[in-house]
Amino acid sequence: MAIAVPKLEDIIPLVGATAGMLLAFVFPAIIDTLTFGPELVESVRKDPSQRPQLYLRFARNGALVLLGIFGLIAGFQSNIRGLLASKE
């Protein structure tokens, strides 16, 4: 493996930041929306008083996705800068 990727220690943080943000923030929020969203929409159709719960859940999941994407971009940028700085 060391022959295939000679600077593996430089690549691991890049993969970790990317996968970590996706697994910790983005994917759970998307899965929650896809799993429970249709049920909540249906329950709001039957009982409109549950509308705030629906909006709160979608807002929370949207905020988690945005936070995860921000962290992914920040981590990716930081690791790329570190890679470029280590080459100099």
C-alpha distances in whole Angstrom, upper triangle without the diagonal:
4,5,5,6,8,10,9,12,14,13,13,17,18,16,18,21,21,21,23,26,26,25,28,30,30,29,32,35,34,34,37,39,38,39,42,43,45,47,48,49,51,53,54,56,58,58,58,58,54,53,52,50,48,48,47,44,43,44,41,39,39,39,36,34,35,34,31,30,32,29,26,28,28,25,23,26,25,22,22,25,23,20,23,24,21,21,25
4,6,5,5,8,7,10,12,12,13,16,17,17,18,21,22,22,23,26,27,27,29,31,31,31,33,36,36,36,39,41,40,41,44,45,47,49,50,51,54,55,56,58,60,60,60,60,56,55,54,51,50,50,48,45,45,45,42,40,40,39,36,35,36,34,31,31,32,29,27,28,28,24,23,25,24,20,21,23,21,18,20,22,19,18,22
4,6,6,9,10,13,14,14,15,19,19,19,21,24,24,24,26,29,29,29,31,34,34,33,36,38,38,38,41,43,42,43,46,47,49,51,52,53,55,57,58,59,61,62,61,62,58,57,56,54,52,52,50,48,46,47,45,42,42,42,39,37,38,37,33,33,34,31,28,29,30,27,25,26,26,22,22,24,22,19,21,23,20,19,22
4,6,9,9,13,14,12,14,18,17,16,19,22,21,21,24,26,26,26,29,31,31,30,33,35,35,35,38,40,39,40,43,44,46,48,49,50,52,54,54,56,58,59,58,59,55,54,53,51,49,49,48,45,44,44,42,39,39,39,36,34,35,34,31,30,31,29,26,27,28,25,22,24,24,21,20,23,21,18,20,22,20,19,23
4,6,5,9,10,9,11,14,14,13,16,19,18,19,21,24,24,24,27,29,28,28,31,33,33,33,36,38,37,39,42,42,45,47,47,48,51,52,53,55,57,57,57,57,53,52,51,49,47,46,45,43,41,41,39,37,37,36,33,32,32,31,28,27,28,26,23,24,24,21,19,21,21,17,17,19,18,14,17,19,16,16,19
4,6,9,9,10,12,15,15,16,18,20,20,21,23,25,26,27,29,31,31,31,34,36,36,36,39,41,41,42,45,45,48,50,50,51,54,55,56,58,60,60,59,59,56,55,53,51,50,49,47,45,44,44,42,39,39,38,35,34,34,33,30,29,30,27,25,25,25,22,20,22,21,17,17,19,17,14,16,17,14,14,17
4,5,6,7,9,12,12,13,15,17,18,19,20,23,24,25,26,28,28,29,32,34,34,35,37,39,39,40,43,43,46,48,48,49,52,53,53,56,58,58,57,57,53,52,51,49,47,46,45,43,41,41,39,37,36,35,33,31,31,30,27,26,27,24,22,22,22,19,17,18,17,14,14,15,13,10,13,14,11,11,15
4,5,5,6,9,10,10,12,15,16,16,18,20,21,21,23,26,26,26,28,31,31,31,34,36,36,37,40,41,43,45,45,46,49,50,51,53,55,55,54,54,51,49,48,46,44,44,42,40,39,39,36,34,34,33,30,29,29,28,25,24,25,22,20,21,21,17,16,18,17,13,14,16,14,11,15,16,13,14,18
4,6,6,8,10,11,11,13,15,16,17,19,21,21,22,25,25,26,28,30,31,32,34,36,36,37,40,41,43,45,45,46,49,50,50,53,55,55,54,54,50,49,47,45,44,43,41,39,38,38,35,33,33,32,29,28,29,27,24,24,24,21,19,20,19,16,15,17,15,12,13,15,12,10,14,14,12,13,17
4,6,7,7,10,11,12,14,15,16,18,20,21,22,24,24,25,28,30,30,31,34,35,36,37,39,40,43,44,44,45,48,49,49,52,54,54,53,53,49,48,46,44,43,42,40,38,37,36,34,32,32,31,28,27,27,25,22,22,22,19,17,17,17,13,12,14,12,8,9,11,9,7,10,11,9,10,14
4,6,5,6,9,10,11,12,14,16,17,18,20,22,22,22,25,27,27,28,31,32,32,34,36,37,39,41,41,43,45,46,47,49,51,51,50,50,47,45,44,42,40,39,38,36,35,34,32,30,29,29,26,24,25,23,20,20,20,17,15,16,16,12,11,13,12,9,9,12,11,8,12,14,12,13,17
4,5,5,6,9,10,10,11,14,15,16,17,19,20,21,23,25,25,26,29,30,31,32,34,35,38,39,40,41,44,44,45,47,49,49,48,48,45,44,42,40,39,38,36,34,33,33,30,28,28,27,24,23,24,22,19,19,20,17,14,16,16,12,12,14,13,10,12,14,12,11,15,16,14,16,19
4,5,5,6,8,10,10,12,14,15,16,18,18,20,22,23,24,25,27,29,30,31,33,34,37,38,38,40,42,43,43,46,48,48,47,46,43,42,40,38,37,36,34,32,31,30,28,26,26,25,22,21,21,19,16,17,17,13,12,13,13,9,9,11,10,7,10,12,10,10,14,15,14,16,19
4,5,5,6,9,10,11,13,14,15,17,17,18,21,22,23,24,26,28,28,30,32,32,35,37,37,38,41,42,42,44,47,46,45,45,42,40,39,37,36,34,33,31,30,29,27,25,24,23,21,19,19,18,15,14,15,12,10,11,11,7,6,9,9,6,8,11,10,9,12,14,14,15,18
4,6,5,6,8,10,11,12,14,15,15,16,19,21,21,22,24,26,26,27,30,30,33,35,35,36,39,40,40,43,45,45,44,44,40,39,38,36,34,33,32,30,28,28,26,24,24,23,20,18,19,18,15,14,16,13,10,12,13,10,9,12,12,9,11,14,14,13,16,18,17,19,22
4,5,5,5,8,10,10,11,14,14,15,17,19,20,21,23,25,25,27,29,29,32,34,34,35,38,39,39,42,44,43,43,42,39,38,36,34,33,32,30,28,27,27,24,22,23,22,18,17,18,16,13,14,15,12,10,12,13,9,9,13,12,10,13,15,14,14,18,19,18,20,23
4,6,5,6,9,10,10,12,13,14,16,18,19,20,22,23,25,26,28,28,31,33,33,34,37,38,38,40,42,42,41,40,37,36,34,32,31,30,28,26,25,24,22,20,20,19,16,15,15,13,10,11,11,8,6,9,9,5,7,10,9,8,11,13,13,14,17,18,18,20,23
4,6,6,6,9,10,11,11,12,15,16,16,18,20,21,22,24,26,26,29,31,31,32,35,36,36,38,40,40,39,39,36,34,33,31,29,28,27,25,24,23,21,19,18,18,15,13,14,13,9,9,11,9,5,8,10,7,7,10,11,10,12,15,15,15,18,19,20,21,24
4,6,5,6,8,10,10,10,13,15,15,16,18,20,20,22,24,25,27,29,29,31,33,34,35,37,39,39,38,38,35,33,32,30,28,28,27,24,23,23,21,18,19,18,15,14,15,14,10,11,13,11,8,12,13,10,10,14,15,13,15,18,18,18,21,23,22,24,27
4,5,5,6,8,10,10,12,14,15,16,18,20,21,22,24,24,27,29,29,30,33,34,34,36,38,38,37,37,33,32,31,28,27,27,25,23,22,22,19,17,18,17,13,13,14,12,9,11,12,9,8,12,12,10,11,15,14,13,16,19,18,19,22,23,23,25,28
4,6,5,6,7,9,11,12,13,15,16,18,19,20,22,22,25,27,26,28,31,31,31,34,36,36,35,34,31,30,28,26,25,24,22,20,19,19,16,14,14,13,10,9,11,9,5,7,9,6,6,9,10,9,10,13,14,14,16,18,18,19,22,23,24,26,28
4,6,6,5,6,8,10,10,12,14,15,16,18,20,20,23,25,24,26,29,29,30,32,34,34,33,33,30,28,27,25,23,23,22,19,18,18,16,13,14,14,10,9,11,10,6,8,11,9,7,11,13,12,12,15,16,16,18,20,21,21,24,26,26,28,30
4,6,6,6,7,10,11,11,13,15,16,17,19,20,23,24,24,26,28,29,30,32,34,34,33,33,29,29,27,25,23,23,22,19,19,19,16,14,15,15,11,11,13,12,9,11,14,12,11,14,16,14,15,18,19,18,20,23,23,23,26,28,28,30,32
4,6,7,7,9,11,12,13,15,17,17,18,20,23,24,23,25,28,28,29,31,33,33,32,31,28,27,25,23,22,22,20,17,17,17,14,12,14,13,9,10,12,10,8,11,13,10,11,14,15,14,15,18,19,18,21,23,23,24,27,28,28,30,33
4,6,6,6,9,11,11,13,15,16,17,17,21,22,21,23,26,26,26,29,31,30,29,29,25,24,23,20,19,19,17,14,14,14,11,9,10,9,6,6,9,7,5,8,10,9,10,13,14,14,15,18,19,19,21,23,24,25,27,29,29,31,34
4,6,6,6,9,10,11,12,14,16,16,19,21,20,21,24,25,25,27,30,29,28,29,25,24,22,20,19,18,17,14,13,13,11,8,9,10,6,5,8,8,5,7,10,10,10,13,15,14,15,18,19,20,21,24,24,25,27,29,30,32,34
4,5,5,6,8,10,10,12,14,15,17,19,19,21,23,24,25,27,29,29,28,29,25,24,23,21,19,19,18,15,14,15,13,10,11,13,9,8,12,12,9,11,14,14,12,16,18,17,18,21,22,22,23,26,27,27,29,31,32,33,36
4,5,5,6,9,10,10,12,13,16,17,17,19,21,22,23,25,27,27,26,26,23,22,21,18,17,17,16,13,13,14,11,8,11,12,9,9,13,12,10,13,16,15,15,18,20,19,20,23,24,24,26,29,29,30,32,34,34,36,39
4,5,5,6,9,10,11,11,14,15,15,16,19,20,20,23,25,24,24,24,20,19,18,15,14,14,13,10,9,10,8,5,7,9,6,6,10,11,10,12,15,15,15,18,19,19,21,23,24,25,27,29,30,31,33,34,35,37,39
4,5,5,6,8,10,10,13,15,15,16,18,20,20,22,24,24,24,24,21,20,19,17,15,15,15,11,10,12,11,7,9,11,9,8,11,13,11,12,16,16,16,18,21,21,21,24,25,26,27,30,31,31,33,35,36,37,40
4,5,5,6,8,9,12,13,14,16,18,19,20,22,24,24,24,25,21,20,20,17,15,16,16,12,12,14,13,10,12,14,12,11,15,16,14,16,19,19,18,21,23,23,23,26,28,28,29,32,33,33,35,37,38,39,42
4,6,5,6,7,10,11,11,13,15,16,17,19,21,21,21,21,17,17,17,14,12,14,13,9,9,12,10,8,11,13,11,11,15,16,15,17,20,20,20,23,24,24,25,28,29,30,31,34,34,35,37,39,40,41,44
4,6,6,5,8,10,10,11,13,14,15,17,19,19,19,20,16,15,15,13,10,11,12,8,7,10,10,7,9,12,11,11,14,16,15,17,19,20,20,23,25,25,26,28,30,30,32,34,35,36,38,40,41,42,45
4,6,6,7,10,11,11,13,15,16,17,20,20,20,22,18,17,18,16,13,14,15,12,11,14,14,11,12,16,14,13,17,19,17,18,22,22,22,24,27,27,27,30,32,32,33,36,37,37,39,41,42,43,46
4,6,7,8,10,11,13,14,16,17,19,20,20,21,17,17,18,15,13,15,16,12,12,16,15,12,15,17,16,16,19,20,19,21,24,24,24,27,29,29,29,32,34,34,35,38,38,39,41,43,44,45,48
4,6,5,6,9,10,11,12,14,16,16,17,17,14,14,15,12,10,13,13,9,10,14,13,11,14,17,16,16,19,21,20,22,25,25,25,28,30,30,31,34,35,35,37,39,40,41,43,45,45,47,50
4,5,5,6,9,10,11,12,14,15,15,16,13,12,13,11,8,10,11,8,8,12,12,10,12,15,15,15,18,20,20,21,24,25,25,27,29,30,31,33,35,35,37,39,40,41,43,45,46,47,49
4,5,5,6,9,10,11,13,14,15,16,13,13,15,13,10,13,15,12,11,15,16,14,16,19,19,19,21,24,23,24,27,28,28,30,32,33,34,36,38,38,39,42,43,44,46,48,49,50,52
4,5,5,6,9,10,11,12,13,15,12,12,14,12,10,13,14,12,13,16,17,15,18,20,20,21,23,25,25,26,29,30,30,32,34,35,36,38,40,40,42,44,45,46,48,50,51,52,55
4,5,5,6,9,10,10,11,12,8,9,11,8,6,10,11,9,10,13,14,14,16,18,19,19,22,23,24,25,28,29,29,31,33,34,35,37,39,40,41,43,44,45,47,49,50,52,54
4,5,5,6,9,10,10,12,9,8,11,10,7,10,12,11,11,14,16,15,16,19,20,20,22,24,25,26,28,30,30,32,34,35,36,38,40,41,42,44,45,46,48,50,51,52,55
4,5,5,7,9,10,12,10,10,14,12,10,13,16,14,14,18,19,18,20,23,23,23,26,28,28,29,32,33,33,35,37,38,39,41,43,44,45,47,48,49,51,53,54,55,58
4,5,5,6,8,9,7,9,12,10,9,13,14,13,14,17,18,18,20,23,23,24,26,28,29,30,32,34,34,36,38,39,40,42,44,44,46,48,49,50,52,54,55,57,59
4,5,5,5,7,5,6,9,9,8,10,13,13,13,16,17,18,19,22,23,23,25,27,28,29,31,33,34,35,37,38,39,41,43,44,45,47,49,50,52,53,55,56,58
4,6,6,9,9,9,13,13,11,13,16,16,16,19,21,21,22,24,26,26,28,30,31,32,34,36,36,38,40,41,42,44,46,47,48,50,51,52,54,56,57,58,60
4,6,9,9,10,14,14,13,16,18,18,18,21,23,23,24,27,28,28,30,32,33,34,36,38,39,40,42,43,44,46,48,49,50,52,54,55,57,58,59,61,63
4,5,6,8,11,11,11,14,16,16,17,20,21,22,23,26,27,28,30,31,32,34,36,37,38,40,41,43,44,46,47,48,50,52,53,54,56,58,59,61,63
4,5,6,9,10,10,12,14,15,16,18,20,21,22,24,25,26,28,30,31,32,34,35,37,38,40,41,42,44,46,47,48,50,51,53,54,56,57,59,61
4,5,7,9,10,12,13,14,16,17,19,20,22,23,25,26,28,29,31,32,33,35,36,38,39,41,42,44,45,47,48,50,51,53,54,56,57,59,61
4,6,5,7,9,10,11,13,14,16,17,19,20,22,23,25,26,27,29,31,32,33,35,36,38,39,41,42,44,45,47,48,49,51,53,54,56,58
4,5,5,6,9,10,11,12,14,16,16,18,20,21,22,24,26,27,28,30,31,33,34,36,37,39,40,42,43,45,46,48,49,51,52,54,56
4,5,5,6,8,10,10,12,14,15,16,18,20,21,22,24,25,26,28,30,31,32,34,35,37,38,40,41,43,44,46,47,48,50,52,54
4,6,5,6,9,10,10,12,14,15,16,18,20,21,22,24,26,27,28,30,31,32,34,36,37,38,40,42,43,44,46,47,49,51,53
4,5,5,6,9,10,11,12,14,15,17,18,20,21,23,24,26,27,29,30,31,33,34,36,37,39,40,42,43,45,46,48,49,51
4,5,5,6,8,10,10,12,14,15,16,18,20,21,22,24,25,27,28,30,31,32,34,36,37,38,40,41,43,44,46,48,49
4,6,5,6,9,10,10,12,14,15,16,18,20,21,22,24,26,27,28,30,31,32,34,36,37,38,40,42,43,44,46,48
4,5,5,6,8,10,11,12,14,15,16,18,20,21,22,24,26,27,28,30,31,32,34,36,37,38,40,42,43,45,47
4,5,5,6,8,10,10,12,14,15,16,18,20,21,22,24,25,27,28,30,31,33,34,36,37,39,40,42,43,45
4,5,5,6,9,10,10,12,14,15,16,18,20,21,22,24,25,27,28,30,31,33,34,36,37,38,40,42,44
4,5,5,6,9,10,10,12,14,15,16,18,20,21,22,24,26,27,28,30,31,32,34,36,37,38,40,42
4,5,5,6,9,10,10,12,14,15,16,18,20,21,22,24,25,27,28,30,31,32,34,36,37,39,41
4,5,5,6,9,10,11,12,14,15,17,18,20,21,22,24,26,27,28,30,31,33,34,36,38,39
4,5,5,6,8,10,10,12,14,15,16,18,20,21,22,24,25,27,28,30,31,32,34,36,38
4,5,5,6,9,10,10,12,14,15,16,18,20,21,22,24,25,26,28,30,31,32,34,36
4,5,5,6,9,10,10,12,14,15,16,18,20,21,22,24,25,27,28,30,31,33,35
4,5,5,6,9,10,11,12,14,15,16,18,20,21,22,24,26,27,28,30,32,33
4,6,5,6,8,10,10,12,14,15,16,18,20,21,22,24,26,27,28,30,32
4,5,5,6,9,10,10,12,14,15,16,18,20,21,22,24,25,27,28,30
4,5,5,6,8,10,10,12,14,15,16,18,20,21,22,24,25,27,29
4,5,5,6,8,10,11,12,14,15,16,18,20,21,22,24,26,27
4,5,5,6,8,10,10,12,14,15,16,18,20,21,22,24,26
4,6,5,6,8,10,11,12,14,15,16,18,20,21,23,25
4,6,5,6,8,10,10,12,14,15,16,18,20,21,23
4,5,5,6,9,10,11,12,14,15,16,18,20,22
4,5,5,6,9,10,10,12,14,15,16,19,20
4,5,5,6,9,10,10,12,14,15,17,19
4,5,5,6,9,10,11,12,14,16,17
4,6,5,6,9,10,10,12,14,16
4,5,5,6,9,10,10,12,15
4,5,5,6,9,10,11,13
4,5,5,6,9,10,11
4,5,5,6,9,10
4,5,5,6,9
4,5,5,7
4,5,5
4,5
4
